[in-house]
Each structure stands twice: as structure tokens, then as C-alpha cells.
Amino acid sequence: MPKLITQVPKLCRHQRGQAFVKIGGQQIWLGRYGEPLTREKYDRLVGQWLANGRVLPEPPPTPADTAPVTILQILAPYWRWAKERYTPSEVLTIKSALRIAEALYGSVSALEFGPNALRAVRAEMIRRQWTRRQINRQISRVRALFRWAASHELIPERIYNQLRTVEPLRRGEAAERPRVKPVPRPLIRVVRRRVSRQVRALIDLQLLTGARADELLRLRATDIDRSRDVWSFNPAAHKTAHHEKERWIYFGPRSQRILRLFMKPGGPADAPLFSPTEAERERHDRAAGHRRIGQKPNPRRSDRTLGQHYTTASYRRSIHRALADAFPTPDGLDAQETRQWRKAHAWGPHRLRHNAATFLRREFGLEVAMAILGHSSVSTTQIYAEQDQLRALRAIAEVG
């Protein structure tokens, strides 16, 4: 069993009287053993190692360096830091922004990356038809790379301050994303009839609780507090966890009935409730009655293996496959018409949160919807909760 790194590397003495320390397989010489300056170097090095997550920080560039630090040299340590600090979904979003900066300016010196270079990265995002709000957020993530590099003394602070002068895109300068609306109920019913009971339960729980998809996919029986009439769940990883915000999801009577179907008596309490492996086994059991006696099993089409729980991507694919089965693309359509056809029927798990928000706001008011959805500002809830036009129409009909 490998040793866990729990101790601070020791200051060692060589037989020739020199002091050194071993960190990450690297032997670093510090000077004459026993001298105050040597001890000071050791304490400073260990302090930097601990502050950098038990990894030696990248050495800052000095005027004597012949080759200036490049964007690629900054990206490597920043990427290690970001993967430990942010949630997996945020890491993927950061990666998509930094890929463009790396492709255009990876070998360029970081000292030469100025406002015009940042505008060039933004122009590439516009060329890829990203929406305006998405581009503005991604440009902020590119700036965050240089803020981190300045704070770790890899580049001068003036580089980051110059990038802050680039103004955000205004309406009309890039494509606008259509406002996300709740999923029509007929489309939800179509999908529910064509997916596994695990995916069907996730859809129902999202509609009943207003939870995000990734907050439910890893849910285990041991995570749920069942001491009160209304069950509660405090996910450790969620969208705003890196902002030190707490998130609670509540399960009422209808949600509890769904969860009990997956809580097996005597089963492991630490296993995810919604298992794609179990869904696949149930699908095979249903298909077993349609096979001939002695028929050989079909060969595997890929080497992919199923995980212990669904991911956001696999959950979304299950919904999209059901929609493709319910609404097959008509023959004779060109590429653009095919995209429009699929777009007319496509929806993903995130839109179910809009359904829940609209219902909660209509029935219980904005403040209740805000509390259940886990928002810290009313404006965020208003983005999710569509205005109830039915009430407006009834009021106008009465007023005349």
C-alpha cells in the first residue's frame, strides 16, 4: 500500500556537510548544514510547497532567463491549480476558453499578450458562433489565468491590469442566445415513456425539487437526512460550492415515494441510487424474452464501460435518444433543415429546472422559489421562472 504524503519533507545532511531536502523526487541543495541562512531557505521552500498544495511552485522568470515565459508554461501549473479549486463542470468550461488562447498564442511570451491579443481570442469565439453572454464569461476566465499568474509572480501585474481594460461585448456585437424556456409537458411525457426507470426517476425528481441534474446523479441513501417529515440533502459538490455557499435539496412525500423505489433493503447505503449498470441489466432482462433458444449474444460494439452513476452527458444522451426515437428525422431534408427539425424537439435536463421554477413561483411566490432553487438573488430566480401569463390574461379579461 503506497505511503500517504502527510509529513513535511525533512532537512537532510550530506556526508560532506551540505544541507538538502527531497521534494517530489527532486533533491534541492540549500547550503551549509547548520547555518541560519540554510534554515531560512528550507523554511521558505517548505512554506511555498505547502501553500501550493504540496507541489513545488514554478520558478518565476528572472531577467537572466534567455527564454521568456510563454502562455503554455503558465497554463500547465494553472491547470493543476484549477482542477483542485473548481467543480468538474466549471473546469470543463474553463478548458474550452483556454483552448482557444492556447491554440492562438500558446508559444507566445506572456509579456506580449495584451488587450489586442485578448480581442483576437474573442474574435475567434465570435467566429465559432458562441453567444454574447457566453463569450463575455469566457473572456473573464481567460483573464483569470493572468490574474493567477500575476499572483504567483510568473508575470508582472501590469499584464493583467492591461487585459482588464478590454470592454465586454454589447448587444448586437455577437449572436444572442434565445431565452431558455420550460419544456412543454407533452415532450416530457414522450420521453418518460421511452427511458429507463432510473432516468424517469431523475426527470421526476428534477420537476419536484428544482434540483440541478448533477446534484442528483451521485445521490446515495446515506446522503439523505430522513429524520423529519421532509427529507433533505446537502450536496458537497454543487455549482456555487467554490463560493462557499451552502445548498439544500428537499424531498416531499412524492419525491420520497420515488426514492424508496431505489432504496433496497439490506443494499449498500453508499452506492448511487440511480445506476446505469442496473438500468442496462433491466433492459437486457426485458429483451431476453425476444431471443430464440440458443441464440448467441450480440458482440459488443465498443469498449466503453458503464460507470457507477450517470453523468450529465449520459443523462442528456438518454433523453435525446428517446426524442430521436419518438420524432425520427423525415427523409429528404438537407443539413440545415435536419438541424432545425432536431432543435424543435430537443431539450436537456437543465430546462427541467425552469419547469420547477415556473411552478414554484406561480404557486408559492418568488421568495419561496428563490429558497428552494438555492439562489442568493431574486434576479437569478427571475431568469429561471417564466412569468405566468395566464394570470395576466385573466386579470385583463376581468378589467376589460
Residue, then its C-alpha position, 0 to 999 in steps of 0.5 A: m500500500p503506497k505511503l500517504i504524503t502527510q509529513v513535511p519533507k525533512l532537512c537532510r545532511h550530506q556526508r560532506g556537510q551540505a544541507f538538502v531536502k527531497i521534494g517530489g523526487q527532486q533533491i534541492w541543495l540549500g547550503r551549509y548544514g547548520e547555518p541560519l541562512t540554510r534554515e531560512k531557505y528550507d523554511r521558505l521552500v517548505g512554506q511555498w510547497l505547502a501553500n501550493g498544495r504540496v507541489l513545488p511552485e514554478p520558478p518565476p522568470t528572472p531577467a537572466d532567463t534567455a527564454p521568456v515565459t510563454i502562455l503554455q508554461i503558465l497554463a500547465p501549473y494553472w491547470r493543476w491549480a484549477k482542477e483542485r479549486y473548481t467543480p468538474s463542470e466549471v473546469l470543463t468550461i474553463k478548458s474550452a476558453l483556454r483552448i482557444a488562447e492556447a491554440l492562438y498564442g500558446s508559444v507566445s511570451a506572456l509579456e506580449f499578450g495584451p488587450n489586442a491579443l485578448r480581442a483576437v481570442r474573442a474574435e475567434m469565439i465570435r467566429r465559432q458562433w458562441t453567444r454574447r453572454q457566453i463569450n463575455r464569461q469566457i473572456s473573464r476566465v481567460r483573464a483569470l489565468f493572468r490574474w493567477a499568474a500575476s499572483h504567483e509572480l510568473i508575470p508582472e501585474r501590469i499584464y493583467n491590469q492591461l487585459r482588464t481594460v478590454e470592454p465586454l461585448r454589447r448587444g448586437e456585437a455577437a449572436e444572442r442566445p434565445r431565452v431558455k424556456p420550460v419544456p412543454r409537458p407533452l415532450i416530457r411525457v414522450v420521453r418518460r415513456r421511452v427511458s429507463r426507470q432510473v432516468r424517469a426517476l431523475i426527470d421526476l425528481q428534477l420537476l419536484t425539487g428544482a434540483r440541478a441534474d448533477e446534484l442528483l446523479r451521485l445521490r446515495a441513501t446515506d446522503i439523505d437526512r430522513s429524520r423529519d417529515v421532509w427529507s433533505f440533502n446537502p450536496a458537497a459538490h454543487k455549482t456555487a460550492h467554490h463560493e462557499k455557499e451552502r445548498w439544500i435539496y428537499f424531498g416531499p412525500r412524492s419525491q420520497r415515494i420515488l426514492r424508496l423505489f431505489m432504496k433496497p433493503g439490506g443494499p449498500a447505503d453508499a452506492p448511487l441510487f440511480s445506476p446505469t449498470e442496473a438500468e442496462r441489466e433491466r433492459h437486457d432482462r426485458a429483451a431476453g424474452h425476444r431471443r430464440i433458444g440458443q441464440k448467441p449474444n450480440p458482440r459488443r460494439s465498443d469498449r466503453t464501460l458503464g460507470q457507477h452513476y450517470t453523468t450529465a452527458s449520459y443523462r442528456r444522451s438518454i433523453h435525446r435518444a428517446l426524442a430521436d426515437a419518438f420524432p425520427t428525422p423525415d427523409g429528404l431534408d438537407a443539413q440545415e433543415t435536419r438541424q432545425w427539425r432536431k432543435a424543435h424537439a430537443w431539450g436537456p435536463h437543465r430546462l427541467r429546472h425552469n419547469a420547477a421554477t415556473f411552478l414554484r413561483r406561480e404557486f408559492g411566490l418568488e421568495v419561496a422559489m428563490a429558497i428552494l432553487g438555492h439562489s442568493s438573488v431574486s434576479t437569478t430566480q427571475i431568469y429561471a421562472e417564466q412569468d405566468q401569463l395566464r394570470a395576466l390574461r385573466a386579470i385583463a379579461e376581468v378589467g376589460 
